[in-house]
C-alpha cells in the first residue's frame, strides 16, 4: 500500500482499498473490490446515459477519464449520426473524478476550464468519495481541485446527486474511518 499511495497519490480508491485490506484477507478482498468497482462503473455509465439521453448539442469530455470514455462510447454507439455525439463544440461537459471531498473534486487538469465553459456533469463511483482529511492528502501536478458547485450534477454509481449531496456524502465518510 505504501508503494501504491506514493505512485498513485491522487486516487481516492486507495483509501477504500486499504480499509478493506485491513479488515480481511487480500485474496478475498482484492477480487471483491475489483468486482465492486466494475459494478459501480457500469451503474454510473447507465445512470449518466439516462440522465443525458435527451440532451442535444453534443458532449465535450475532460481528458483522461475511463468512465467518461465508456459513457461516450455508449452515447456514440446509440446515437451515431445524431446531435448527441462527442464534438469539440459540445453543449454539455462530462468529467470523471479522482476524488470527491465535501466541497471540491480532484480531477485531471482541464476539468476546471471545462466546468467554467459548459454545464458539466461529473460521472464517478462511490469509491471516489472520501472524508475531508483524506481528500486533503490527495493530489499530484496532473490534478486540480475544483469546487463542487461548479458542476450541474454528480452521478455516483447508480444515483444522480446534486453537488451539495455529493459533498455531504463525502463528509459523512469521516464516520467510516478505521484506526
N, C-alpha and C positions, 0 to 999 in steps of 0.2 A: 504494500500500500504506500510506503514512503516513496518508492520509485514512481508509482502512478501519480501521486499527489505532486511530485516535483515536475514530472513531464507533462501532466495534463492539469495544470493549475487553474484552469478556468471552468472546469466541469463539475457542476453540482451533483451529478450522478454518483461521483465517487464517495460523497458523504453518505448517501443512502447505501451504497455497496459496502462500505466499511462497517456501517451499523449492522448489516445483515451478516457479514463475516464474523463479527464479534459474538453474534448470538447463535451461530450454527456452523455446521460442517461445510467448508468451502466446496466440497464435491457435490453437495446438495444445493447450497445457496447460489453458487455461480450460475448453474443452468436455470434455476428458478428466476433469478434476477434477469437473465437474458430473455427468457420467455416472457416475463412481465413487461420488459422494455418493448419487445416486439408487439405484444398485445396492445400496450398503451399507444405506441406509434400508429398502429393501424386504426385504433379508435380515434385518435386525433385527426388523422387524414380523413376518415369517414365523416367525422363531425364537421371539420372545416369545409369539406366538399359540400355538405348540406347547407351550411351557413352561406357559402359563397355562390351556390348554384344559380341564383337569379341575377348575379351581378354581370354587367356588361362593361365593355371598355378595356378588357384585358387586365393582366396582373403583372406586377413587377416585384421580383423577389430580392431580398438581401442575399448577398453571396454566401455560398458555402453552408447551406443548411440541408442536411439529408432529409429531414421530414418535409420541408417545403418542396424539395425536388420530387419526392414521392407524390405530394399533393398536385404539383404542376403536371407531372406525368399523367395522373388520373384525369385532371381537367383537360389536358391536351388530347388524351385518348377518347374522352367522352365528347369533346367539343371541337374536334378538328374542323377547320373551315368557318367557325363561328367567331363572334367577337370575344368570347371568353377564352382567349389564348394568352400566352406569355408574349408581351410586347414591351418594347423599350419605352413606350409612352403609356404604359398601363395606368388604369384608373384606381386600382386597389393594390396596396403593398402587402407583401407577405414576408414574414420573418420567423425564424425559429428563436429559441432562447437557450443559451448555455446555462443560464441560471436565472431564477426569478426570486427576488427578495421582496420584502414588504413594500418598498417604494420604487424599486428600479429593476430593470432586467440587465443582464450581461449578455452581450452578443457580439458577433463579428463587426469590426469597424465598417461603417457604411450604413448600418441599421438606423442610426440617429438621423442621417440625411434622408433616408427613405421615409421614415415616420414624419419628418418635417415637411415632406413634399406631398405625400398621399395619405389618405385614410389607410392605416396599416393594421393588420391582424397578426397577432403572434400565434403560432401553432407549435405546441410543445407537449411534453409528457409530465406526469406528476413528479417524477424523479428530479425534475429541474427546480422544484420549489424547495427553498432552504430557509432556515431561520436567519435573522439579521447577522448574528456573529459569524456564521459560516459564510454568508454572502460576502461579507467584508474581506474574507481571506482569499476570495477567488479573483482571478484575472490574469491577463498577460497583455503584451503590447498589441496582440491581434484583436483584443476585445475592447469594447467601450460600454460604459454604463449609460442607460437611457431611462429617464423617468417613465414609470408605468403609465402615467396619464397622457403620454404622447401617443398611445395606441387606442384603437377603437374597441378591440375585443381581445381576449386571450383564450384560445382554445387549449384546454388542458385535458389530454386524454379524450374522453367522451363528453366533455362539458364545455359549453361556451360561458365564459365568465367575463364580468366587467374587469377592467384593470384593478379597481379597488378590491373586488372579491378575490382576485388572484393574489394581490398583496396581503390580504388578510389570511389567506390560506398559508402563504409563506411564513408570515409572522407566527401563526399557530404551530408551525413545525418546531418551534422552541420547546413546546411541551413534550415533544418526542425525542428530546436529547437523551442520550445514554452516557453514563460516566466514562 
